[in-house]
């Protein structure tokens, strides 16, 4: 089955209507195909994982980099792909709108816009500007009639500002500005997660789980609609690679290569 971008987007919106689903984050075409083969219903890109795969640090990729990557992912799998679109690769709303239209043309079913500036001295955009950026993204999606699902992200917890009241206030503002789904990476306690879910209801909440903690069932019980893992799968892959390579470089031992996945099974997985 080969679904069109429109069909993927319709299916993606439907996934957000009820229940709880996991939207894992591949970093390249191979990992995307592998995840599709495991039965996941949708995927999300990871800006960090992709950046590392091309030898760059997170938040150092360009608009051309990400759009090429998103086109590759969307063309390789028959699943909806949600784009980690960082801060929209622009500061001003008009720039965000133009870049969102370009991202929509890659075939993505959804995309997220962050409110982080990248400046440790002032980590978040002023609320008024942050809201206008979401509103501009909404206008661009509506103008193109693309039906791309818009995710509004508050990055406060990731940038050393663990203020739940501030975070919820921003999520609610982003919802009012047109975000279809809300996301506050960094929330970990059940109490904080439940409060965020309740505050933005009935709109769906995306929970980031990047380390051992809540199970899918526990997150679902809190009202979480979707779960992503960010760069965690990429970090896990890099962990295995670096441990084995360091053992060769520092100890002259190849013992770590014994944990690799059988090549024959990988060939079989990618043969279809």
C-alpha positions in Angstrom: 0.0 0.0 0.0 1.3 3.5 -0.9 -0.6 6.3 0.7 -0.6 9.9 -0.5 0.5 12.7 1.7 -3.1 13.7 2.1 -4.1 10.2 3.2 -1.2 10.1 5.7 -2.3 13.4 7.1 -5.9 12.3 7.5 -4.8 9.1 9.3 -2.4 11.2 11.5 -5.2 13.5 12.7 -7.4 10.4 13.4 -4.7 8.9 15.6 -4.9 12.0 17.8 -8.7 11.7 18.4 -8.5 9.0 21.1 -6.3 6.5 22.9 -2.5 6.7 23.3 0.1 5.9 20.7 3.9 5.9 20.5 5.5 7.9 17.8 9.2 6.8 17.8 11.9 9.0 16.3 14.1 7.5 13.5 17.2 9.5 12.4 17.6 8.2 8.9 15.8 6.1 6.2 17.1 2.8 7.5 15.9 3.4 11.1 12.5 4.7 9.7 12.0 1.6 7.7 12.9 -0.6 10.6 10.4 1.1 12.9 7.7 0.9 10.2 8.3 -2.9 10.0 7.7 -3.1 13.8 4.1 -1.9 13.4 4.2 1.6 14.7 1.4 3.8 13.3 3.4 7.0 12.9 7.0 8.3 13.2 8.6 11.6 14.2 11.9 13.0 13.1 14.5 14.0 15.6 16.6 17.0 14.9 19.4 15.8 17.2 19.5 12.3 15.8 19.6 13.6 12.3 22.2 16.2 13.1 24.5 13.6 14.6 24.1 11.3 11.6 25.5 14.0 9.3 28.3 15.0 11.7 26.7 18.2 13.2 25.6 19.2 16.7 21.9 19.5 17.5 20.5 22.9 16.5 23.2 23.3 13.9 21.4 21.9 10.9 20.1 24.2 8.2 16.6 24.6 6.6 18.0 22.9 3.5 19.3 20.0 5.6 16.1 19.4 7.4 13.8 19.7 4.3 16.0 17.2 2.4 15.9 14.9 5.3 12.1 15.1 5.7 11.6 14.5 2.0 13.7 11.3 2.3 11.8 10.1 5.4 8.4 10.7 3.9 9.3 9.1 0.6 10.8 6.0 2.3 7.9 5.0 4.5 4.1 4.6 4.2 3.5 6.2 7.7 2.7 9.7 8.7 5.8 11.6 9.7 5.8 14.4 12.3 8.7 16.9 11.7 10.9 18.1 14.6 11.0 21.6 13.0 13.0 23.2 15.8 12.1 26.9 16.0 10.9 27.1 12.5 14.3 28.2 11.3 13.3 31.8 11.7 12.6 34.3 14.5 9.9 36.5 13.0 6.5 35.1 12.3 6.6 35.7 8.5 9.8 33.7 8.3 8.3 30.9 10.3 5.2 30.9 8.0 7.3 30.7 4.9 9.4 27.8 6.3 6.4 25.9 7.5 5.0 26.0 3.9 8.3 24.7 2.6 8.2 21.9 5.2 4.7 21.0 4.3 5.8 20.5 0.7 8.1 17.6 1.9 5.1 15.5 2.6 5.1 15.6 6.4 1.9 14.9 8.3 2.7 17.1 11.2 5.4 19.5 12.5 6.3 21.2 15.7 7.4 24.7 16.4 9.5 25.4 19.6 9.6 28.6 21.6 13.3 28.3 22.5 15.7 30.9 21.3 19.0 29.0 21.7 20.3 31.8 24.0 21.0 30.7 27.5 20.6 34.2 28.8 17.1 34.4 27.4 16.0 30.9 26.5 12.4 31.5 25.5 10.9 34.0 23.1 8.7 36.6 24.7 5.3 35.1 25.0 3.7 37.6 22.6 6.2 36.7 19.9 6.0 33.0 20.7 2.2 33.0 20.2 2.5 35.0 17.0 4.9 32.4 15.6 2.4 29.7 16.3 -0.4 31.8 14.7 1.8 32.4 11.7 2.4 28.6 11.3 -1.3 28.0 11.5 -2.0 30.6 8.8 0.5 29.0 6.5 -0.9 25.5 6.9 -4.5 26.8 6.4 -3.4 28.9 3.4 -1.8 25.9 1.7 -4.8 23.6 2.7 -2.2 21.0 3.5 -3.9 19.7 6.7 -0.5 19.3 8.4 -1.0 18.8 12.1 0.6 21.7 14.1 2.3 21.0 17.4 3.1 23.9 19.8 6.1 23.2 22.1 7.1 25.0 25.3 10.7 24.3 26.0 10.9 25.8 29.5 11.7 22.6 31.3 14.5 21.8 28.9 16.1 25.2 29.4 16.4 25.2 33.2 13.0 26.8 33.8 11.0 24.1 35.5 8.0 26.4 36.0 4.8 24.4 35.5 2.5 27.4 35.7 4.5 29.2 33.0 4.6 26.1 30.8 0.8 25.5 31.0 0.1 29.2 30.4 2.1 29.0 27.2 0.6 25.7 26.1 -2.9 27.1 26.5 -1.9 30.2 24.5 -0.4 28.1 21.7 -3.6 26.0 21.6 -5.7 29.2 21.3 -3.3 30.4 18.5 -4.1 27.2 16.5 -1.8 24.4 17.6 -3.5 21.0 17.2 -1.3 19.2 19.7 0.7 20.5 22.7 4.1 19.4 23.8 6.3 20.3 26.8 9.4 18.2 26.8 11.0 17.7 30.2 7.9 17.0 32.2 8.6 13.9 34.2 6.4 13.7 37.4 2.9 12.1 37.1 1.5 15.2 38.8 3.0 17.6 36.3 2.0 15.5 33.3 -1.6 15.1 34.5 -1.9 18.8 35.2 -0.7 19.7 31.7 -3.0 17.2 30.1 -6.0 18.6 32.0 -5.1 22.2 31.3 -5.0 21.8 27.5 -7.8 19.3 27.1 -9.5 18.4 24.8 -6.5 19.0 22.7 -3.9 16.1 22.7 -0.7 16.2 24.7 2.6 14.8 23.5 4.9 13.3 26.2 8.6 12.9 25.7 10.1 9.8 27.3 13.8 9.7 26.7 14.9 7.4 29.5 13.5 4.6 31.7 10.4 5.8 33.5 6.7 5.6 32.8 5.3 2.8 30.7 2.9 3.4 27.8 0.0 2.2 29.9 0.9 4.5 32.8 1.2 7.5 30.4 -2.2 6.6 28.9 -3.7 6.5 32.3 -2.6 10.1 32.8 -4.4 11.1 29.6 -1.4 11.4 27.4 -2.4 11.0 23.7 1.0 10.4 22.1 4.5 9.5 23.3 7.8 10.4 21.5 11.3 9.5 22.4 13.3 12.4 20.8 16.9 11.5 20.2 16.9 8.6 22.7 16.9 5.8 20.0 19.7 7.6 18.2 21.7 7.9 21.5 21.2 4.2 22.2 22.5 3.3 18.7 25.5 5.7 19.2 26.1 4.2 22.6 26.6 0.7 21.2 28.8 2.0 18.4 31.0 4.1 20.6 31.5 1.4 23.2 32.6 -1.2 20.6 34.8 1.3 18.8 36.5 2.5 22.0 37.2 -1.0 23.0 39.0 -1.6 19.7 40.9 1.7 19.9 41.9 1.5 23.6 42.1 -2.2 24.3 42.7 -3.8 21.0 39.7 -6.0 21.7 36.8 -6.8 19.3 34.6 -8.3 22.0 32.0 -5.6 21.6 31.3 -6.6 18.0 29.6 -9.7 19.4 26.5 -7.7 20.3 25.8 -6.6 16.8 22.6 -7.5 15.0 23.0 -10.3 12.5 23.7 -9.0 9.0 21.5 -11.5 7.4 18.5 -10.4 9.4 19.2 -6.8 8.5 19.4 -7.6 4.8 16.1 -9.5 5.1 14.5 -6.5 6.9 15.5 -4.2 4.1 14.9 -6.5 1.2 11.2 -5.7 0.7 
